[in-house]
Amino acid sequence: HAGLPSALALVWDWWRMNSLGGLLVAPLVFAWMASPVPRPSRRQLLEAAVWAALVAGFFHYDLLFPRDPGLGVVLSYALLPAALYPAVRWGTRGAATAAVLLSLLVTGSTQEGMGPFLIAGPAVRHLALQMLLLVLTVPPLLVGALITQLATAEGDRTRLESIRRALLLLLPDVKYRLTPDGTVREVIVPPGTEPSHMPASGVGGAATDLAAPEGRPAISDALGR
């Protein structure tokens, strides 16, 4: 039975490393495959370059060559704001990308014999690194997911507002409720109102069906935004 604790410790180490690897890689892959990647603007490229330069400077002076290794371990957690910034600016893609880059920098330097984590023994060193990577990964991913969700909701709201304005120009006396994809949920025609064009049943159909043929291009344009 003497080898049982060692075997359990080995399984625990293996599980931690694989779980953390999946936590880093899976969000990165799914985030970049979720939707078409927009072309970055010059401002975004410059912003990313400044972020990378600041991280590289902090990493070089405070992690690679710390004057006090113990202090260097503590300061390594100051990389969290650097991991959160891309999450706030670019959502899940920014968070996942930053987490992978920072993880590669920290683990790569330690593997090459540099950085403050070398003061600990191998077992404790691996655990300390994994805790740091967990801190640099989970909070930014949660913030990035929230930012992406808010941006999606704002896009849906703007899209619905465009459809609403287009419909108001065509059917000013009719009230309606739409889903984000433009499907009609409810049509309310006030008593005594006779709109110029109204299908027998618009519920469940497309918003373009509510308008006369000559007004449908305006609705389609709003749906495409």
Secondary structure, DSSP 8 states (H G I E B T S, - for coil): -TTHHHHHHHHHHHHHHHHHHHHHHHHHHHHHHSS------HHHHHHHHHHHHHHHHHHIIIIIS-SSHHHHHHHGGGHHHHHHHHHHHHHHHHHHHHHHHHHHHHHHHHHTT-SGGGGS-HHHHHHHHHHHHHHHHHHHHHHHHHHHHHHHHHHHHHHHHHHHHHHHHH-TT-EEEE-TTSBEEEEE--TT---S---S--TTSBGGGGS-GGGHHHHHHHHT-
